[in-house]
Each structure stands twice: as structure tokens, then as C-alpha cells.
């Protein structure tokens, strides 16, 4: 059963009268569902920062969840998803895959009780969809245990903002500096780097030449099958100085 925060004993809504529901306007999640190389690369990249009780904000349809959750350092996984249809699809996917240490809460982080605490909170391609990103990350920091990590991955470089970004509801893209500018008070930065340097050039080509509102299935397959493996090699050689995505990790001091 998809949980509402008000129905759960450990994470209860701070307001019992309503739970936030947001209908997601993008339709790219299914397109990227089979991007297995990228998800494995992402899982390898983020593994050192994921531990204990994890909250994934904006879990979508769960394909990224399935890649990240296979980590022995994780004891519990909570998927928080405000689109009720996606939350139901996510729960069905988790049940089908055994539901390992995972559950689904339909709502937003703001619907949780103030004393709902986590060891890790992650946003994977989510913060760019939130207009008031600074307030969202400050709220996330308030739900972190001492020593806990806040992990944020967002699309990189504002000059690459395209018809695709607009079509799926992105307010902006980021670089290290602009993401640091919305860092929550009281947390210290422990990592900042870019990923998918080869995919960066594909994004440049789309911006300058193709100008597509949405990539095709064939383009996603090409990127995942060939460009992502090349990025695995190129990113460390280029010291992760640029890429299609930027990742920052902050930690609450003990």
C-alpha cells in the first residue's frame, strides 16, 4: 500500500488535514528507464555517500531507486513522491522486485513530521523542478541526522538550457557555483564534481543543432550504450571538471 504520511506511525504528517499532491508534467522518465549503464555509473558514484536510513525525494517511477538501493550500507529506504500515480507505479515496482528495505510515501518532504530524521537524503534530477530550491534544501537539512549526507544531482550548465528542459518543467540548470549558492546553512560540503563529460557534448549538439523538445528512444539508447561508458573513462581523466550533470554532497556535522 502506498502510504500517506498521516497514515504512518513513524513518519506522520505535521498537518493531518492534507497531503501535498503534485502532478508531474514531464514524460521523460519512461524514456530513461532503460538507461542501465547510466544508472550503474550513478550507483557506483554515489555509493560512498549513501548509508543508513535513506530518503529519496521525488523518486518518480523508481528505476533509479532500483539501481541505488543495492548497497549494504543502506538499512532503510523511503521513496517520497508527490505524484500519486507515480507513487502507485513505484510501489508496484518495489513489490515486484521484492521491496528490499523500501517503502513509498505519497507526498513531499514538507508533509513529513519535523522529527522524521534520515542518515541520507537524496535528490536525483529533482531540485531543478523546484522553483524555491533554497527553501527545499534547507528543509532537507532539517531532516538530517548528525553526520548525515544531503546528496543532490542536477543537470549542469545554464547555457545548455533547452526545449527539453522547458518541456519537462525545469526552472534552471546549475554549475558548482550556483548549486553552492543555495547550500543549506549549517552543513559542510564534502564533495562537488561533474559527471558524463562525453554526454555533455551531446547536450551541446542538441542545444545548437537538433533543438529537440524530447530525445528519441534511439538517442537515449545511443547515449547509454556508447557515451556513458566513454564518460566512465573520460571523467576521471578530466578530473570531473565538467559534464552533463553536477553533483554536490553536504554533511551535517556530528
N, C-alpha and C positions, 0 to 999 in steps of 0.2 A: 504494500500500500504506500502511495506517495504521502508523506507526512506534511501536514500543515504545522507551522511552528507552535500553534496553540494546542495541538493535539499531542505534543511530545513532552515527556516528563523532564528530560534533561535540557532541552533547548526549547524554551517556551517563548512565545511572542510577548514583547513588552506591552503590546496593545492587543487585548483579546478581541476587539471588535472587528478588526480587518487584517488581511494579509495582502501585501503588495503583489499584484499580478501585472506583468508586462508582456505584451505580445511582441515577439522578436520579428523585425521586419526583413532580416536577411534570409537568403535561401542557399547560402554557400556551404552550410555545414555538411549536407549530404555529399556535395562535390568533393570535399576534403576528407570524407570518412575513410576512403581507401588510400590515403597518403601515408602508408605504413612506414616507409623509410624516414619521413619527416618525424613521425610520432616516436619512432625508436630513437632517433637522434635527440629529440626533445627529452625523452625519458632519461637517456644517458647524461644529458647536460644538466638536468635538474635534480638527479638522484642525490647528490650530496646535500641538498638543501631541504629535502622532504623527509619528515620524520614525525613520529608520534601521532597525535590526533590532527588530521588534515581537513581543512575546509576548502573546497573548490568553489569559488564564486562564479556563477554563470557557466555551469557545467554543460549546457547545451544538450546534445543528444548522446554524450558520453563516450565518444570514440577516443578522445584524449584521455579521459578518465581511465579507460581500459588499459592504455599504454603506461600511464604513470603509476597506477596502483600496485603493480607487481614489484614491490620494493619492501624487503624485510624490515626496514626501519620504520615502516608505517604500521600503526596499531589500529587506527580507525579512520574512515574516510566519509566525510559528509559532503554530498553534492547539493549546492544551493542554486536553484534555477527558478526564476520568476515567471517564465512562460509555462503555463500549466500543461499544455500539450507536449512540450519538450520534456517537462519533468516526468510525465507518464511514459514517454518513449524511453527516457533514461532509465527509469525504474525497471521497465521491461527488459532492457538490455542488461542491466546488472543482475536481474534474476536469471536470465538466460546464461550468463557467464558465472553463475554460482554466487553472485552477490558478495564477493570476498570483502570483508570489513567495510562495507559501503552501505550507505542509505541515502535517500533523496528527501530533501526538504523543499517544498514548493514555496517560493518567496524570495526575499532579498536578505542581505546581511542585516539591514536595518530592522527586519522583522524579528530577529533573534533577541533573546533576553540579554541584558547588559552583562550578566555573569556567565554567558556562554563563551568559553575560552578554548583556544586551539594552540597547538605547537607549531603549526604551519598554516598559512592562508595563501592561496594561490589564485591569480587571475591570469588566464591564458587567452590572449586576444579578446579581452573583455573591457578593459579600462577605457579604450578608445571609443567605446559605445556610450560612455557615461559622461554627460555634459559637465557635471561638477566633480571632476576627478579628484581634486584635492580633498574634498569632504569625504568621498568614498574611501580613500586610502587612510584618512585619519580615523574613520570608523573601524576599518580593518585593524589598525594598530591597537585600538582599544580592546579588541578581542584576542590579542596575542598574549600567551603566557610569557613570563620571563625566559629569555633565551630562545624565544620563538622567532621563526622567519616569515617575512612577508615577501612573496615571490611574484613579480609582475613581468609578463611578456606582452609586448605591444608591437604593432607594425612600425617600422623605422622610416625616418626622413620625411618631413613635411612636404618637401618638393616633389615627392612621389605620390602625393595625394591625387587620386584618380577618380574616374567614373565608377570604378569598382568600389572604392571606399565610400563614395556617396551613396551608391545603390544599397549597400548593406548597413548604412547608418553609422559610419564612423564620423565623429566630430573632428578628429585630428589624427596625425601621426606624430611620432616622437623621435628625439635623439636622446643621448645620455643626459645632456644639459636640461632639456625640457622635462624629462621624467624626474630628474633630481629636484627640479623646481617645485614639484608637488609632493615631495617626500614628507611623510608624517613626522611631526615633532617627537623627539624622544627616542627615535630609532637610529641605529648606526648602519651605514652602508657596508656590506660585506662583499659584494660582487657587482660588477657592471660590465657588460660585454654585448657584442652583436653576434648574430648567427645567420647563416645562409648567405655568405658573400657571393656565391655564384648566382643564387636566386635573385640577388639584388640587381644584377644586370638584366635579368628577365623582366623585372619590375620597371626598370628604366626603359626597356624596349616597349613595354605596354604603354607606359606614360607618353612616350614620344611618337610611337608609330601606330600601334594597334588601337589604343584608346578604347578598350573594351569595357563594358559595364560589368561583365561577368566572364571568367575564364571558362573554357570548354572542358569536358571530361578528358579529352585527349591532351590538352595543355597541362592539366593537373597531373596526368599520368607521366607525361614527359618530364615535368619538373621533379616529381617524386622519384622517378626511376633513374634519372641521369644527373640532374643538377644537384639534388640533395646529397647523393654520395660524393660528388665532387666537392661540395661545400664542407663535408666532414674532413676532407684532406686540406682544403684551402684555408678554412677558418683559423686553425692553429698556426699555419704558416704565415698568415696575415695578422697574427696576434689579436684576432677577433676585433679589429678596429672598425669594420663596417659590415653591414649585412642587411638583409630584408627585415629582420626582427631585432629588437633590442630588449635585453633582459637586465633588470635590476633586482637585487636581493638586499633587504634590510633586516636587521635583527633587533629585538627588544633586549637591552642589557639585562643581565641577571641581577 
